[in-house]
Amino acid sequence: MNKVISREEVSSFFRDGMTVMAGGFMGVGTPQELVDIMLEKNIKDITLIANDTAFIESGVGPLVVNHRVKKVIASHIGTNPETGRQMIAEEMEVELVPQGTLAERVRAGGSGLGGVLTPTGIGTVVQEGKEVITVDGREFLLEKPLRAEVAILKAYKADKAGNLVYHRSARNFNPLMALAADVVIAQVEKVVGVGEIDPDEVMTPGILVDKILVQGGCQ
């Protein structure tokens, strides 16, 4: 099955008010072309789940700058001053989550778990409004799972069945995001035939990937 689609076909998966997970760490490993497609289609009121909001000009940052996001769930926002400005002005809701907790909440969403227990945040503002569970005399926060309607990933290479290979640190959050969305779309630099990627090289199996966009056009 060839999962490669065009930019026009990709745009049909995005709509106002949806929840989107985006791979990347400060823009590295973020599918910039997929972000651009959302901007071009004027998608708005997005709930964005990402490690961070990158920079004003790159990563998922332009979605924030152009007021397309109504809520961000991320581990930090300091590299994008517009995120902080909109949060303080109450133009956008920001839920800050410790980075390890964010990763585990996404993993829980992808694994069908009811949540994860973590001591991170006990006794801090992170605890506010959350259930505290005691295990063997130790307190843990119950952190609920995260899922999205669409996950957008960036990989170096794919085969036509959707098996993905990432390039070094650009791997970051992408494999996790592939687990926890109804539709997974990967932007890749090149596509090869099925069987041309060594199975030991595969970092995200094709069964998790629904569609592939090749940078700069369709192959």
Backbone as ProteinMPNN parsed JSONL, in Angstrom:
{"seq_chain_A": "MNKVISREEVSSFFRDGMTVMAGGFMGVGTPQELVDIMLEKNIKDITLIANDTAFIESGVGPLVVNHRVKKVIASHIGTNPETGRQMIAEEMEVELVPQGTLAERVRAGGSGLGGVLTPTGIGTVVQEGKEVITVDGREFLLEKPLRAEVAILKAYKADKAGNLVYHRSARNFNPLMALAADVVIAQVEKVVGVGEIDPDEVMTPGILVDKILVQGGCQ", "coords_chain_A": {"N_chain_A": [[0.855, -1.201, 0.0], [0.682, 2.114, -0.961], [1.365, 4.927, 0.794], [1.906, 7.534, 0.255], [0.998, 10.879, -0.254], [-0.37, 13.895, -1.737], [0.178, 17.491, -1.218], [-2.322, 18.734, -1.406], [-4.075, 16.673, -0.755], [-3.262, 16.161, 1.87], [-4.119, 18.459, 3.226], [-6.801, 18.037, 3.677], [-7.06, 16.675, 6.029], [-6.96, 18.378, 8.135], [-8.704, 20.528, 10.372], [-10.703, 23.17, 11.824], [-10.501, 23.66, 15.363], [-9.411, 21.254, 16.134], [-7.359, 18.745, 17.834], [-3.911, 18.617, 17.807], [-0.92, 16.821, 17.678], [2.541, 17.462, 17.655], [5.685, 16.497, 16.552], [9.105, 17.156, 17.537], [11.775, 19.236, 18.823], [12.41, 22.249, 19.995], [11.99, 23.055, 17.377], [13.608, 21.373, 15.856], [13.187, 18.447, 14.093], [10.559, 18.962, 13.649], [7.776, 18.938, 11.454], [7.945, 21.125, 9.117], [6.711, 21.744, 6.678], [4.17, 20.616, 6.916], [3.164, 22.158, 8.998], [3.108, 24.594, 7.628], [1.105, 24.032, 5.765], [-1.172, 23.893, 7.394], [-1.25, 26.562, 8.157], [-1.668, 27.785, 5.662], [-4.192, 26.821, 5.058], [-5.637, 28.124, 6.887], [-6.328, 27.054, 9.381], [-7.719, 27.067, 12.606], [-8.141, 27.669, 16.199], [-6.785, 25.553, 17.412], [-5.856, 22.872, 19.555], [-2.784, 22.354, 20.733], [-0.354, 19.945, 21.145], [2.827, 19.584, 22.154], [6.406, 19.338, 22.629], [7.474, 21.88, 23.0], [7.079, 25.369, 22.045], [8.789, 26.165, 20.115], [10.305, 28.585, 18.026], [9.621, 32.018, 17.038], [9.714, 32.171, 14.242], [9.94, 29.552, 13.368], [9.485, 25.897, 13.485], [6.637, 24.892, 15.368], [6.055, 27.398, 16.069], [5.08, 29.537, 14.286], [2.333, 28.932, 14.167], [1.399, 29.726, 16.627], [2.12, 32.472, 16.617], [0.49, 33.412, 14.565], [-1.973, 33.255, 15.714], [-3.433, 30.841, 15.704], [-3.775, 28.923, 17.568], [-5.564, 27.766, 20.334], [-5.06, 26.521, 22.718], [-2.151, 25.373, 24.36], [-0.289, 22.541, 25.169], [2.539, 21.841, 26.727], [6.073, 21.402, 27.512], [7.837, 23.513, 27.842], [8.041, 27.054, 27.131], [9.738, 29.086, 26.694], [11.423, 29.822, 24.549], [9.922, 31.054, 22.671], [8.737, 34.075, 22.645], [6.232, 35.093, 22.0], [4.373, 33.179, 22.734], [4.414, 33.337, 25.55], [3.529, 35.983, 25.813], [0.906, 35.868, 24.78], [-0.196, 34.094, 26.599], [-0.062, 35.515, 29.056], [-1.697, 37.65, 28.378], [-4.05, 36.37, 28.26], [-4.953, 35.392, 25.858], [-4.514, 32.932, 24.903], [-4.614, 29.641, 26.153], [-2.296, 28.034, 28.265], [-0.893, 25.036, 29.188], [1.484, 23.936, 31.215], [3.707, 21.256, 31.406], [5.822, 19.031, 33.1], [8.714, 17.811, 31.388], [9.357, 15.004, 31.248], [7.002, 13.963, 32.285], [5.184, 14.824, 30.347], [6.013, 13.285, 28.136], [5.432, 10.718, 29.134], [2.664, 10.884, 29.48], [1.784, 11.09, 26.858], [2.722, 8.627, 25.912], [1.15, 6.955, 27.5], [-1.371, 7.565, 26.482], [-1.097, 6.466, 23.96], [-0.821, 3.807, 24.583], [-3.132, 2.955, 25.68], [-3.539, 3.277, 28.384], [-4.81, 4.295, 31.625], [-3.577, 6.44, 32.688], [-0.624, 7.853, 34.298], [1.466, 7.448, 37.186], [3.292, 9.76, 39.01], [5.908, 11.207, 40.976], [6.755, 13.714, 40.386], [6.181, 17.086, 40.71], [4.677, 17.037, 43.006], [3.553, 18.905, 45.744], [3.855, 21.323, 44.474], [2.778, 23.938, 42.157], [2.049, 22.387, 40.04], [0.602, 20.324, 41.054], [-1.952, 21.245, 41.535], [-5.409, 20.759, 41.382], [-5.222, 18.1, 40.695], [-5.442, 14.522, 41.146], [-4.155, 12.917, 43.99], [-2.384, 10.042, 44.713], [-1.58, 7.54, 47.0], [1.036, 5.301, 47.296], [2.464, 2.625, 48.827], [3.068, 4.29, 50.963], [4.068, 6.547, 49.756], [3.502, 9.586, 48.002], [1.929, 10.218, 44.876], [1.252, 11.947, 41.816], [-1.619, 11.594, 39.785], [-1.409, 11.538, 36.473], [-3.095, 12.244, 33.592], [-3.763, 10.517, 30.443], [-2.676, 11.604, 27.142], [-4.022, 12.292, 23.968], [-4.455, 12.754, 20.399], [-6.222, 14.07, 17.535], [-4.85, 14.246, 15.157], [-1.478, 13.506, 14.442], [1.522, 15.092, 13.617], [4.516, 14.4, 12.045], [8.11, 14.421, 11.591], [10.363, 12.862, 9.55], [13.426, 11.393, 8.341], [13.509, 9.447, 6.293], [11.284, 7.252, 4.532], [9.596, 4.189, 3.716], [7.248, 3.049, 1.211], [5.273, 1.839, 2.657], [5.209, 3.171, 4.991], [7.088, 2.842, 7.02], [9.437, 4.35, 9.16], [12.478, 6.266, 9.326], [14.467, 8.207, 11.371], [16.58, 11.143, 11.604], [19.227, 11.265, 13.551], [19.186, 13.464, 16.314], [16.775, 14.543, 15.589], [14.901, 12.703, 15.909], [13.728, 12.704, 18.532], [10.682, 13.59, 19.994], [9.075, 12.438, 18.077], [8.617, 9.512, 17.607], [7.038, 8.908, 19.88], [4.756, 10.554, 19.532], [3.679, 9.312, 17.341], [2.314, 7.195, 18.368], [-0.049, 8.038, 19.554], [-2.287, 9.183, 18.222], [-5.243, 9.597, 16.189], [-4.934, 9.816, 13.434], [-1.913, 9.651, 11.702], [0.503, 11.587, 10.243], [3.342, 11.778, 8.292], [6.007, 13.825, 7.429], [8.535, 13.542, 5.091], [11.952, 13.327, 3.888], [12.719, 11.696, 1.812], [11.433, 8.913, -0.103], [11.497, 5.397, -0.261], [11.376, 2.147, -1.84], [9.293, -0.56, -0.622], [10.887, -2.777, 1.545], [13.407, -1.806, 1.112], [14.413, -0.556, 3.31], [16.302, -1.593, 5.98], [15.013, -3.82, 8.388], [16.046, -3.531, 11.01], [16.651, -0.908, 11.064], [14.354, 0.542, 11.191], [12.487, 2.902, 12.942], [9.984, 3.912, 13.592], [7.29, 1.89, 13.114], [5.52, 1.077, 10.094], [2.831, 0.437, 10.448], [1.819, 2.247, 12.206], [1.688, 4.605, 10.852], [-0.221, 6.672, 8.828], [-0.286, 8.403, 6.566], [1.966, 9.867, 4.165], [3.945, 12.647, 3.432], [6.018, 13.896, 1.002], [8.735, 16.053, 1.182], [8.531, 19.032, -0.627], [7.037, 18.003, -2.709], [5.219, 15.303, -4.365], [6.019, 11.863, -4.542]], "CA_chain_A": [[0.0, 0.0, 0.0], [1.447, 3.347, -1.057], [0.753, 5.917, 1.669], [2.361, 8.868, -0.141], [-0.083, 11.722, -0.759], [0.017, 15.25, -2.144], [-0.159, 18.579, -0.292], [-3.762, 18.973, -1.465], [-4.726, 15.601, 0.011], [-2.925, 16.348, 3.281], [-4.893, 19.553, 3.816], [-8.152, 17.574, 4.031], [-7.049, 16.07, 7.357], [-6.928, 19.425, 9.153], [-9.944, 21.301, 10.516], [-10.747, 24.055, 12.985], [-10.876, 23.106, 16.654], [-8.889, 19.918, 16.359], [-6.177, 18.563, 18.658], [-2.78, 18.201, 16.972], [0.381, 16.555, 18.283], [3.627, 17.751, 16.727], [7.018, 16.111, 16.962], [10.103, 18.213, 17.46], [12.378, 19.815, 20.023], [12.857, 23.574, 19.559], [11.904, 23.107, 15.918], [14.327, 20.249, 15.24], [12.292, 17.306, 14.02], [9.177, 19.403, 13.418], [7.459, 18.927, 10.02], [7.644, 22.512, 8.786], [5.783, 21.835, 5.549], [2.823, 20.334, 7.428], [2.771, 23.384, 9.711], [2.772, 25.581, 6.6], [-0.188, 23.666, 5.176], [-2.201, 24.336, 8.335], [-1.323, 28.024, 8.052], [-2.272, 28.126, 4.371], [-5.615, 26.478, 5.097], [-6.238, 28.988, 7.905], [-6.859, 26.258, 10.481], [-7.642, 27.854, 13.845], [-8.661, 27.084, 17.444], [-6.095, 24.283, 17.595], [-5.194, 22.475, 20.79], [-1.483, 21.884, 20.262], [0.449, 19.175, 22.095], [4.193, 19.545, 21.651], [7.369, 19.545, 23.699], [7.67, 23.31, 23.182], [6.507, 26.147, 20.934], [9.898, 26.505, 19.209], [10.646, 30.0, 17.88], [8.614, 32.795, 16.323], [9.758, 31.931, 12.793], [10.158, 28.15, 12.985], [8.776, 24.87, 14.235], [5.199, 25.187, 15.488], [5.93, 28.793, 16.479], [4.197, 30.359, 13.453], [0.928, 28.688, 14.5], [1.123, 30.599, 17.77], [2.254, 33.861, 16.18], [-0.664, 33.749, 13.725], [-3.196, 33.101, 16.519], [-4.19, 29.653, 15.287], [-3.794, 27.983, 18.689], [-6.334, 28.216, 21.502], [-4.46, 25.937, 23.919], [-0.89, 24.664, 24.191], [0.169, 21.64, 26.231], [3.96, 21.747, 26.397], [6.965, 21.377, 28.682], [8.398, 24.845, 28.031], [7.621, 28.018, 26.108], [10.625, 30.231, 26.829], [12.108, 30.222, 23.312], [8.979, 31.778, 21.818], [8.154, 35.111, 23.501], [4.823, 35.328, 21.668], [3.575, 32.255, 23.541], [4.277, 33.934, 26.867], [2.712, 37.196, 25.726], [-0.498, 35.485, 24.633], [-0.63, 33.471, 27.851], [-0.274, 36.573, 30.038], [-2.846, 38.441, 27.917], [-5.195, 35.446, 28.251], [-5.387, 35.152, 24.479], [-4.302, 31.518, 24.656], [-4.386, 28.862, 27.367], [-1.055, 27.257, 28.264], [-0.727, 24.035, 30.239], [2.88, 23.521, 31.288], [3.839, 19.899, 31.92], [7.219, 18.606, 33.138], [9.005, 17.129, 30.121], [9.202, 13.555, 31.379], [5.573, 13.69, 32.469], [4.554, 14.989, 29.038], [6.329, 12.091, 27.34], [4.707, 9.561, 29.672], [1.23, 11.06, 29.22], [1.586, 10.719, 25.454], [2.891, 7.178, 25.823], [-0.04, 6.347, 28.102], [-2.447, 7.714, 25.517], [-0.879, 5.518, 22.874], [-0.841, 2.428, 25.079], [-4.45, 2.649, 26.218], [-3.52, 3.306, 29.841], [-5.656, 5.311, 32.244], [-2.743, 7.522, 33.171], [0.634, 7.441, 34.92], [1.714, 7.99, 38.512], [4.619, 10.352, 39.088], [6.112, 12.107, 42.108], [7.129, 15.033, 39.883], [5.14, 18.094, 40.871], [4.076, 16.989, 44.336], [3.859, 20.064, 46.568], [4.052, 22.514, 43.643], [1.576, 24.342, 41.414], [1.695, 21.299, 39.12], [-0.334, 19.439, 41.752], [-3.274, 21.854, 41.672], [-6.51, 20.158, 40.64], [-4.946, 16.716, 40.295], [-5.62, 13.505, 42.165], [-2.941, 12.39, 44.613], [-2.549, 8.634, 45.08], [-0.497, 7.07, 47.855], [1.479, 3.925, 47.041], [3.509, 2.243, 49.783], [3.41, 5.42, 51.804], [4.627, 7.657, 48.973], [2.477, 10.275, 47.218], [2.137, 10.385, 43.439], [0.185, 12.589, 41.047], [-2.181, 10.876, 38.646], [-1.361, 12.35, 35.254], [-3.972, 11.571, 32.632], [-3.165, 10.321, 29.114], [-2.909, 12.573, 26.079], [-4.201, 11.794, 22.605], [-4.802, 13.806, 19.437], [-6.878, 13.609, 16.302], [-3.799, 14.125, 14.144], [-0.081, 13.736, 14.817], [2.366, 15.435, 12.477], [5.87, 13.959, 12.34], [9.159, 14.694, 10.614], [11.341, 11.782, 9.472], [14.378, 11.512, 7.246], [13.237, 8.518, 5.199], [10.18, 6.303, 4.701], [9.227, 3.39, 2.547], [5.865, 3.346, 0.818], [4.378, 1.278, 3.664], [5.182, 4.083, 6.121], [8.156, 2.63, 7.999], [10.161, 5.615, 9.242], [13.821, 6.398, 9.877], [14.736, 9.586, 11.746], [17.981, 11.539, 11.505], [19.846, 11.634, 14.814], [18.362, 14.057, 17.379], [15.447, 14.894, 15.073], [13.977, 11.641, 16.345], [13.114, 13.227, 19.766], [9.325, 13.209, 20.385], [8.3, 11.899, 16.96], [8.097, 8.155, 17.8], [5.968, 8.922, 20.873], [3.553, 11.136, 18.942], [3.115, 8.348, 16.387], [1.507, 6.209, 19.094], [-1.191, 8.552, 20.31], [-3.219, 9.987, 17.417], [-6.135, 8.838, 15.306], [-4.301, 9.844, 12.108], [-0.502, 10.028, 11.793], [1.025, 12.051, 8.953], [4.783, 11.998, 8.376], [6.725, 14.539, 6.37], [9.834, 12.881, 4.944], [12.831, 13.878, 2.864], [12.704, 10.811, 0.655], [10.69, 7.657, 0.002], [12.093, 4.269, -0.973], [10.465, 1.025, -2.002], [9.124, -1.491, 0.5], [11.986, -3.727, 1.586], [14.702, -1.127, 0.97], [14.879, -0.159, 4.641], [16.596, -2.732, 6.843], [14.094, -3.828, 9.538], [16.72, -3.044, 12.205], [16.764, 0.544, 10.934], [13.031, 1.153, 11.356], [12.284, 3.511, 14.258], [8.527, 3.909, 13.753], [6.761, 0.933, 12.143], [4.53, 1.603, 9.162], [1.451, 0.208, 10.897], [1.395, 3.433, 12.957], [1.709, 5.783, 9.979], [-1.336, 6.621, 7.873], [-0.01, 9.137, 5.325], [3.33, 10.391, 4.009], [4.143, 13.787, 2.531], [7.425, 14.089, 0.652], [9.061, 17.485, 1.132], [8.689, 19.63, -1.952], [6.202, 17.391, -3.743], [4.779, 13.914, -4.197], [6.732, 10.854, -5.309]], "C_chain_A": [[0.882, 1.239, 0.0], [0.731, 4.443, -0.255], [1.132, 7.349, 1.314], [1.204, 9.661, -0.744], [0.451, 13.114, -1.065], [-0.327, 16.262, -1.051], [-1.665, 18.815, -0.241], [-4.514, 17.913, -0.653], [-4.461, 15.749, 1.497], [-3.838, 17.378, 3.929], [-6.284, 19.112, 4.262], [-8.218, 16.972, 5.44], [-7.087, 17.106, 8.477], [-8.237, 20.201, 9.177], [-9.861, 22.162, 11.768], [-11.11, 23.275, 14.247], [-10.289, 21.76, 16.973], [-7.696, 19.935, 17.312], [-5.074, 17.963, 17.793], [-1.561, 17.962, 17.85], [1.452, 16.818, 17.246], [4.95, 17.295, 17.313], [7.955, 17.297, 16.882], [10.576, 18.669, 18.815], [13.022, 21.124, 19.59], [12.942, 23.659, 18.035], [12.622, 21.991, 15.21], [13.434, 19.015, 15.272], [10.829, 17.679, 13.893], [8.911, 19.451, 11.913], [6.999, 20.298, 9.526], [6.632, 22.637, 7.649], [4.349, 21.545, 5.983], [2.294, 21.513, 8.246], [2.339, 24.451, 8.708], [1.418, 25.295, 5.962], [-1.33, 24.084, 6.096], [-2.368, 25.855, 8.297], [-2.035, 28.448, 6.775], [-3.769, 27.866, 4.364], [-6.385, 27.294, 6.136], [-6.933, 28.182, 9.007], [-6.668, 27.035, 11.781], [-8.253, 27.079, 15.005], [-8.067, 25.703, 17.716], [-5.723, 24.097, 19.059], [-3.908, 21.782, 20.367], [-0.741, 21.183, 21.391], [1.836, 19.013, 21.491], [5.156, 19.727, 22.817], [7.525, 21.019, 24.03], [7.024, 24.046, 22.017], [7.593, 26.747, 20.055], [10.174, 28.011, 19.213], [9.571, 30.717, 17.06], [8.543, 32.393, 14.853], [9.784, 30.463, 12.404], [9.451, 27.182, 13.905], [7.283, 25.15, 14.239], [4.963, 26.643, 15.872], [5.012, 29.642, 15.62], [2.706, 30.122, 13.7], [0.498, 29.57, 15.67], [1.105, 32.053, 17.336], [1.038, 34.315, 15.387], [-2.004, 33.454, 14.396], [-4.062, 31.932, 16.049], [-4.416, 28.683, 16.439], [-4.617, 28.557, 19.839], [-5.764, 27.664, 22.801], [-3.178, 25.203, 23.539], [-0.657, 23.784, 25.415], [1.616, 21.326, 25.904], [4.796, 21.75, 27.668], [7.666, 22.713, 28.899], [8.029, 25.754, 26.865], [8.606, 29.173, 25.987], [11.296, 30.692, 25.553], [11.206, 30.996, 22.361], [8.266, 32.843, 22.657], [6.685, 35.38, 23.214], [3.91, 34.395, 22.452], [3.345, 32.836, 24.927], [3.401, 35.169, 26.856], [1.244, 36.85, 25.647], [-1.042, 34.831, 25.898], [-0.957, 34.543, 28.887], [-1.49, 37.428, 29.677], [-4.137, 37.636, 27.882], [-5.804, 35.298, 26.863], [-5.287, 33.666, 24.121], [-4.052, 30.82, 25.988], [-3.1, 28.059, 27.217], [-1.055, 26.318, 29.459], [0.717, 23.554, 30.197], [2.986, 22.185, 32.015], [5.324, 19.555, 31.987], [7.526, 17.667, 31.956], [8.838, 15.61, 30.19], [7.75, 13.147, 31.541], [4.829, 13.819, 31.147], [4.779, 13.751, 28.18], [5.533, 10.885, 27.816], [3.198, 9.675, 29.456], [0.899, 10.706, 27.767], [1.71, 9.207, 25.285], [1.681, 6.445, 26.392], [-1.23, 6.428, 27.155], [-2.323, 6.729, 24.374], [-0.994, 4.077, 23.289], [-2.191, 2.03, 25.665], [-4.498, 2.613, 27.727], [-4.405, 4.436, 30.371], [-4.893, 6.498, 32.773], [-1.444, 6.969, 33.725], [0.737, 8.094, 36.291], [3.14, 8.517, 38.572], [4.741, 11.217, 40.336], [6.452, 13.524, 41.667], [5.963, 16.011, 40.0], [4.448, 18.075, 42.208], [4.523, 18.21, 45.146], [4.124, 21.338, 45.797], [2.742, 22.875, 42.948], [1.138, 23.267, 40.423], [0.633, 20.399, 39.74], [-1.766, 19.957, 41.745], [-4.311, 21.185, 40.773], [-6.313, 18.72, 40.244], [-5.114, 15.763, 41.472], [-4.265, 13.02, 42.669], [-3.227, 10.969, 45.106], [-1.33, 8.199, 45.884], [-0.213, 5.6, 47.575], [2.644, 3.628, 47.974], [4.017, 3.439, 50.579], [3.976, 6.624, 51.075], [3.546, 8.265, 48.091], [2.901, 10.435, 45.755], [0.972, 11.176, 42.855], [-0.301, 11.641, 39.971], [-2.206, 11.83, 37.465], [-2.097, 11.599, 34.145], [-3.347, 11.494, 31.234], [-3.52, 11.439, 28.144], [-3.047, 11.854, 24.749], [-4.573, 12.969, 21.701], [-5.542, 13.195, 18.259], [-5.854, 13.381, 15.198], [-2.446, 14.342, 14.798], [0.704, 14.047, 13.557], [3.828, 15.19, 12.873], [6.826, 14.424, 11.257], [10.162, 13.546, 10.679], [12.281, 12.035, 8.305], [13.933, 10.685, 6.038], [12.048, 7.635, 5.549], [10.159, 5.367, 3.51], [7.739, 3.596, 2.292], [4.834, 2.734, 1.753], [4.341, 2.132, 4.934], [6.2, 3.821, 7.205], [9.093, 3.835, 7.978], [11.556, 5.455, 9.847], [14.049, 7.882, 10.153], [16.236, 9.862, 11.671], [18.464, 12.064, 12.85], [18.866, 12.272, 15.803], [16.989, 14.505, 16.901], [14.413, 13.828, 15.404], [13.103, 12.13, 17.506], [11.688, 12.723, 20.065], [8.535, 12.514, 19.275], [7.79, 10.466, 17.167], [6.968, 8.081, 18.828], [4.67, 9.436, 20.273], [2.88, 10.176, 17.96], [2.185, 7.344, 17.059], [0.117, 6.713, 19.445], [-2.138, 9.441, 19.515], [-4.071, 9.09, 16.53], [-5.569, 8.74, 13.897], [-2.88, 10.352, 12.278], [0.01, 10.364, 10.393], [2.505, 12.379, 9.129], [5.279, 12.759, 7.161], [8.123, 13.946, 6.294], [10.645, 13.53, 3.835], [12.886, 13.0, 1.624], [11.938, 9.537, 0.961], [11.401, 6.596, -0.824], [11.066, 3.153, -1.066], [10.391, 0.159, -0.757], [10.226, -2.554, 0.417], [13.355, -3.094, 1.475], [15.236, -0.572, 2.284], [15.098, -1.425, 5.457], [15.661, -2.704, 8.047], [14.736, -3.316, 10.831], [16.859, -1.528, 12.214], [15.463, 1.251, 11.27], [12.85, 1.649, 12.793], [10.804, 3.685, 14.591], [7.959, 2.966, 12.703], [5.607, 1.509, 11.329], [3.094, 1.412, 9.596], [0.907, 1.41, 11.663], [1.191, 4.655, 12.072], [0.632, 5.663, 8.908], [-0.99, 7.251, 6.534], [1.411, 9.69, 5.348], [3.295, 11.562, 3.027], [5.634, 13.931, 2.267], [7.678, 15.583, 0.527], [9.218, 17.947, -0.303], [7.857, 18.993, -3.044], [5.922, 15.939, -3.464], [5.607, 13.0, -5.089], [5.818, 9.676, -5.598]], "O_chain_A": [[1.738, 1.392, 0.871], [-0.385, 4.835, -0.597], [0.721, 8.284, 2.002], [0.511, 9.175, -1.638], [1.574, 13.461, -0.7], [-1.026, 15.943, -0.088], [-2.224, 19.065, 0.827], [-5.475, 18.227, 0.05], [-5.349, 15.488, 2.309], [-4.282, 17.188, 5.062], [-6.883, 19.745, 5.132], [-9.307, 16.782, 5.982], [-7.23, 16.746, 9.645], [-8.812, 20.496, 8.129], [-9.048, 21.91, 12.657], [-11.919, 22.348, 14.206], [-10.637, 21.168, 17.995], [-7.101, 20.981, 17.568], [-5.268, 16.942, 17.135], [-1.21, 18.806, 18.674], [1.297, 16.444, 16.084], [5.299, 17.661, 18.435], [7.651, 18.309, 16.251], [9.885, 18.516, 19.822], [14.046, 21.125, 18.908], [13.863, 24.265, 17.486], [12.289, 21.677, 14.067], [12.98, 18.59, 16.334], [9.952, 16.823, 14.013], [9.746, 19.958, 11.165], [5.804, 20.592, 9.519], [5.792, 23.537, 7.66], [3.412, 22.161, 5.473], [1.105, 21.826, 8.188], [1.331, 25.129, 8.908], [0.668, 26.221, 5.653], [-2.353, 24.579, 5.622], [-3.482, 26.37, 8.392], [-2.883, 29.339, 6.784], [-4.529, 28.603, 3.736], [-7.605, 27.182, 6.258], [-7.988, 28.575, 9.504], [-5.599, 27.59, 12.032], [-8.804, 25.992, 14.83], [-8.757, 24.8, 18.19], [-5.323, 25.05, 19.729], [-3.946, 20.739, 19.714], [-0.526, 21.758, 22.458], [2.0, 18.383, 20.446], [4.764, 20.217, 23.877], [7.688, 21.383, 25.195], [6.483, 23.42, 21.105], [7.354, 27.717, 19.337], [10.266, 28.631, 20.272], [8.711, 30.072, 16.46], [7.458, 32.287, 14.283], [9.662, 30.146, 11.221], [8.9, 27.555, 14.941], [6.725, 25.594, 13.235], [3.818, 27.081, 15.988], [4.222, 30.411, 16.167], [1.896, 31.019, 13.466], [-0.617, 30.09, 15.697], [0.17, 32.787, 17.657], [0.6, 35.458, 15.513], [-3.041, 33.408, 13.735], [-5.288, 32.038, 16.008], [-5.171, 27.721, 16.298], [-4.397, 29.69, 20.266], [-5.953, 28.255, 23.865], [-3.126, 24.503, 22.528], [-0.811, 24.23, 26.552], [1.902, 20.633, 24.928], [4.303, 22.056, 28.754], [8.053, 23.024, 30.025], [7.743, 25.29, 25.762], [8.349, 30.133, 25.261], [11.706, 31.849, 25.468], [11.674, 31.535, 21.358], [7.278, 32.53, 23.321], [5.962, 35.849, 24.093], [2.791, 34.774, 22.798], [2.22, 32.833, 25.427], [2.616, 35.386, 27.779], [0.42, 37.444, 26.342], [-2.216, 34.996, 26.229], [-2.009, 34.491, 29.524], [-2.224, 37.876, 30.558], [-5.192, 38.156, 27.518], [-7.01, 35.104, 26.715], [-5.899, 33.206, 23.156], [-3.355, 31.354, 26.851], [-2.847, 27.472, 26.165], [-1.198, 26.751, 30.602], [1.125, 22.856, 29.268], [2.428, 22.006, 33.098], [6.033, 19.771, 31.004], [6.698, 16.838, 31.58], [8.247, 15.004, 29.296], [7.314, 12.126, 31.011], [3.943, 13.017, 30.853], [3.844, 13.231, 27.571], [5.018, 10.117, 27.003], [2.525, 8.662, 29.269], [-0.135, 10.099, 27.486], [0.9, 8.583, 24.599], [1.239, 5.438, 25.838], [-2.004, 5.478, 27.037], [-3.325, 6.215, 23.876], [-1.237, 3.206, 22.454], [-2.369, 0.892, 26.098], [-5.391, 1.994, 28.305], [-4.705, 5.397, 29.663], [-5.49, 7.46, 33.255], [-1.183, 5.769, 33.64], [0.167, 9.159, 36.528], [4.086, 7.807, 38.228], [3.783, 11.891, 40.717], [6.44, 14.444, 42.486], [4.888, 15.778, 39.448], [3.701, 19.0, 42.527], [5.714, 18.512, 45.226], [4.565, 22.332, 46.374], [1.726, 22.203, 43.127], [-0.022, 23.24, 40.012], [-0.151, 19.78, 39.02], [-2.702, 19.179, 41.932], [-4.117, 21.061, 39.563], [-7.143, 18.159, 39.53], [-4.951, 16.142, 42.632], [-3.353, 12.75, 41.888], [-4.196, 10.735, 45.828], [-0.191, 8.46, 45.496], [-1.115, 4.763, 47.613], [3.68, 4.291, 47.921], [5.213, 3.584, 50.833], [4.329, 7.62, 51.706], [2.755, 7.536, 47.493], [4.053, 10.739, 45.445], [-0.155, 11.085, 43.341], [0.496, 10.965, 39.321], [-2.943, 12.816, 37.467], [-1.757, 10.464, 33.812], [-2.499, 12.315, 30.886], [-4.528, 12.127, 28.304], [-2.293, 10.931, 24.44], [-4.957, 14.037, 22.177], [-5.499, 11.988, 18.02], [-5.974, 12.447, 14.406], [-2.28, 15.251, 15.612], [0.573, 13.354, 12.548], [4.31, 15.696, 13.887], [6.413, 14.776, 10.152], [10.744, 13.284, 11.732], [11.966, 12.801, 7.394], [13.973, 11.16, 4.903], [11.828, 7.309, 6.716], [10.643, 5.705, 2.429], [7.055, 4.248, 3.08], [3.65, 3.061, 1.667], [3.554, 1.868, 5.842], [6.19, 4.508, 8.227], [9.498, 4.292, 6.909], [11.783, 4.639, 10.74], [13.849, 8.718, 9.272], [17.053, 8.941, 11.675], [18.14, 13.187, 13.237], [17.825, 11.687, 16.1], [16.124, 14.816, 17.72], [13.213, 14.019, 15.206], [11.881, 11.987, 17.468], [11.512, 11.541, 20.362], [7.424, 12.045, 19.522], [6.609, 10.219, 16.919], [6.043, 7.284, 18.673], [3.61, 8.843, 20.47], [1.665, 10.221, 17.771], [1.363, 6.714, 16.394], [-0.804, 5.914, 19.619], [-2.732, 10.362, 20.075], [-3.676, 7.98, 16.172], [-5.703, 7.708, 13.239], [-2.661, 11.375, 12.928], [-0.043, 9.538, 9.482], [2.877, 13.161, 10.004], [5.008, 12.389, 6.018], [8.819, 13.854, 7.305], [10.098, 14.196, 2.956], [13.078, 13.496, 0.513], [11.806, 9.13, 2.116], [11.85, 6.856, -1.94], [10.009, 3.217, -0.439], [11.311, 0.146, 0.06], [10.463, -3.145, -0.636], [14.365, -3.756, 1.714], [16.394, -0.162, 2.357], [14.186, -2.238, 5.609], [15.523, -1.656, 8.677], [14.048, -2.727, 11.664], [17.151, -0.933, 13.252], [15.47, 2.437, 11.599], [13.04, 0.892, 13.744], [10.421, 3.611, 15.758], [8.127, 3.213, 11.509], [4.823, 2.321, 11.821], [2.217, 2.154, 9.154], [-0.307, 1.587, 11.767], [0.584, 5.636, 12.5], [0.579, 4.677, 8.173], [-1.347, 6.717, 5.484], [1.978, 9.946, 6.41], [2.703, 11.481, 1.951], [6.424, 14.071, 3.201], [6.933, 16.294, -0.148], [9.94, 17.339, -1.094], [7.955, 19.398, -4.203], [6.342, 15.403, -2.438], [5.865, 13.319, -6.25], [6.237, 8.712, -6.239]]}, "name": "protein", "num_of_chains": 1, "seq": "MNKVISREEVSSFFRDGMTVMAGGFMGVGTPQELVDIMLEKNIKDITLIANDTAFIESGVGPLVVNHRVKKVIASHIGTNPETGRQMIAEEMEVELVPQGTLAERVRAGGSGLGGVLTPTGIGTVVQEGKEVITVDGREFLLEKPLRAEVAILKAYKADKAGNLVYHRSARNFNPLMALAADVVIAQVEKVVGVGEIDPDEVMTPGILVDKILVQGGCQ"}
